[in-house]
Amino acid sequence: MSFWDSAESLDPREAMAVAARDELAQTGNELVAALPQLDATLAFVNDQLIAALRSMKGYRATPIGINRTDGRMMVSSVWAKAADREESEPR
């Protein structure tokens, strides 16, 4: 995680990091929430999504990244085995 004092103080390499995150977003689960609803959306993910995942075999974690300037959220999941992850997918 990185923090800057202002948008102007971002390192020029930030453009490379944004491109990498955008590429990752194409393969992950991206949610977009209206800024006033961002905290409610995060609460839903925590209360509903993660609660459901915890009951599944092999579930380990749910990393979440949030961009509070545009409402984009990247949600992923970590599983003990690929087979556990595949078993968790809806059919």
N, C-alpha and C positions, 0 to 999 in steps of 0.2 A: 504494500500500500504506500502511496506517495502523497504528500501534501505540499502545496505551494502557498505563498502569501497572497498571490493574485494570479489572474490568467496570464498577465504579461511576464510573470517570472518563470513560466514553464520553460524547461529546457527545450532547445530546438529538436532534440531527439524524440520529443513527445509525439511528433507526427508518425514516426516509425512505430511507436508503441500503439498508437490509435489504429494503425493499419493492421497490426498483429491482433489486436482485440477484435477488430471488425472481421478478420478472417476466422477467428475462433467463434464469433457469434454465428457464423454461417453453419457451424457444426454443433452448436449448443442449443440451449433452450432460452430464448430471449423473450422477455416480457416488457411491455411498455405501459407505464402507468401515468395517468395525468398527475402532474406534480402535487396538487392538493390531496390526491388519493394515494400517494406513494407509501405513506406509513400504513394505511389500511391494507394496501396490496401486500406489503411485507408481512403484516400480521396474518393475513390469509395464508400466505405461503408457509409461515411458521406454524400456525394453528391447524391448518387442514392438510396441506401437502406433506409436510415433514411428519406430521402425526400418522398419516397413512403409510408413508415409506418405512417408518420405524417398525411396523408390524411385518415387514417383508423379509424373507430369508436373505441373509448376506448384505443387507443395507448397512452402510458405515457412516456416511456423512452427506450433507447438502451444502456445498460452497455456494455463496450468493455474493455477487458483485452488484453494486448499485451506483448509478450515475445520478446524483441528486440535481444536476443542472438540466437534464432532459428526460428523466423518468425511466431510462433504460435499466433493466435488471437482467443479469445473466445468472441463470440457475442451472446447476448441474447436480449430479449425484455420484457417490463413490460406493462401489460394491466390492465385496470380498472376492468374488469371482465373476468373470464375464458371463458364465451360465446363470448366476443369480440375477444379474442385470437383465439378461435376455428374458428370463422367466417373469420378471416384474413388468415387462412391456405389455400393454393391452393387446388383446387378440381380436 
